[in-house]
Amino acid sequence: MWAVYALLSAFFAALTSIFAKVGLQNINSNLAVAIRTIIILVIAWSVVFITGKQHDIAQLAHRNVLFLVLSGIATGLSWLFYYRALQIGDVSKVMPVDKSSLVIGMILAFVILGETITFKTIIGGALIAAGTIILIL
């Protein structure tokens, strides 16, 4: 089931970039991120309340909060840089560079989380990196 969610995520991430590029015309990229964030905030909290999970907030450990805050900071910075890149660059070039986060994420998962390194993940990561470089050039 995770693969279905991952494919849906990829589809909507692609739509996000296309819609953002059109929406960024004649406005500041930081303002665009702020508007997008409000929409995401409303949707995310709506889902929390619709599913009745708002009471789970009391069960969060300090570690959960710390790492969710750090993740939020990283997401915010990523969006700010991504929107600026989209505003001044072509989507077909910005997206592949942004998606090099896959390779960086794989490396960080090995180093920080201790995930298993396999021949398959090394080859896959190398192919993604090579594809990114080819698209940049």
Stockholm file with secondary structure:
# STOCKHOLM 1.0

chainA/1-137         MWAVYALLSAFFAALTSIFAKVGLQNINSNLAVAIRTIIILVIAWSVVFITGKQHDIAQLAHRNVLFLVLSGIATGLSWLFYYRALQIGDVSKVMPVDKSSLVIGMILAFVILGETITFKTIIGGALIAAGTIILIL
#=GR chainA/1-137 SS CHHHHHHHHHHHHHHHHHHHHHHTTTSCHHHHHHHHHHHHHHHHHHHHHHTTCGGGGGGCCHHHHHHHHHHHHHHHHHHHHHHHHHHHSCHHHHHHHHTTHHHHHHHHHHHTSCCCCCHHHHHHHHHHHHHHHHHHC
#=GC SS_cons         CHHHHHHHHHHHHHHHHHHHHHHTTTSCHHHHHHHHHHHHHHHHHHHHHHTTCGGGGGGCCHHHHHHHHHHHHHHHHHHHHHHHHHHHSCHHHHHHHHTTHHHHHHHHHHHTSCCCCCHHHHHHHHHHHHHHHHHHC
//
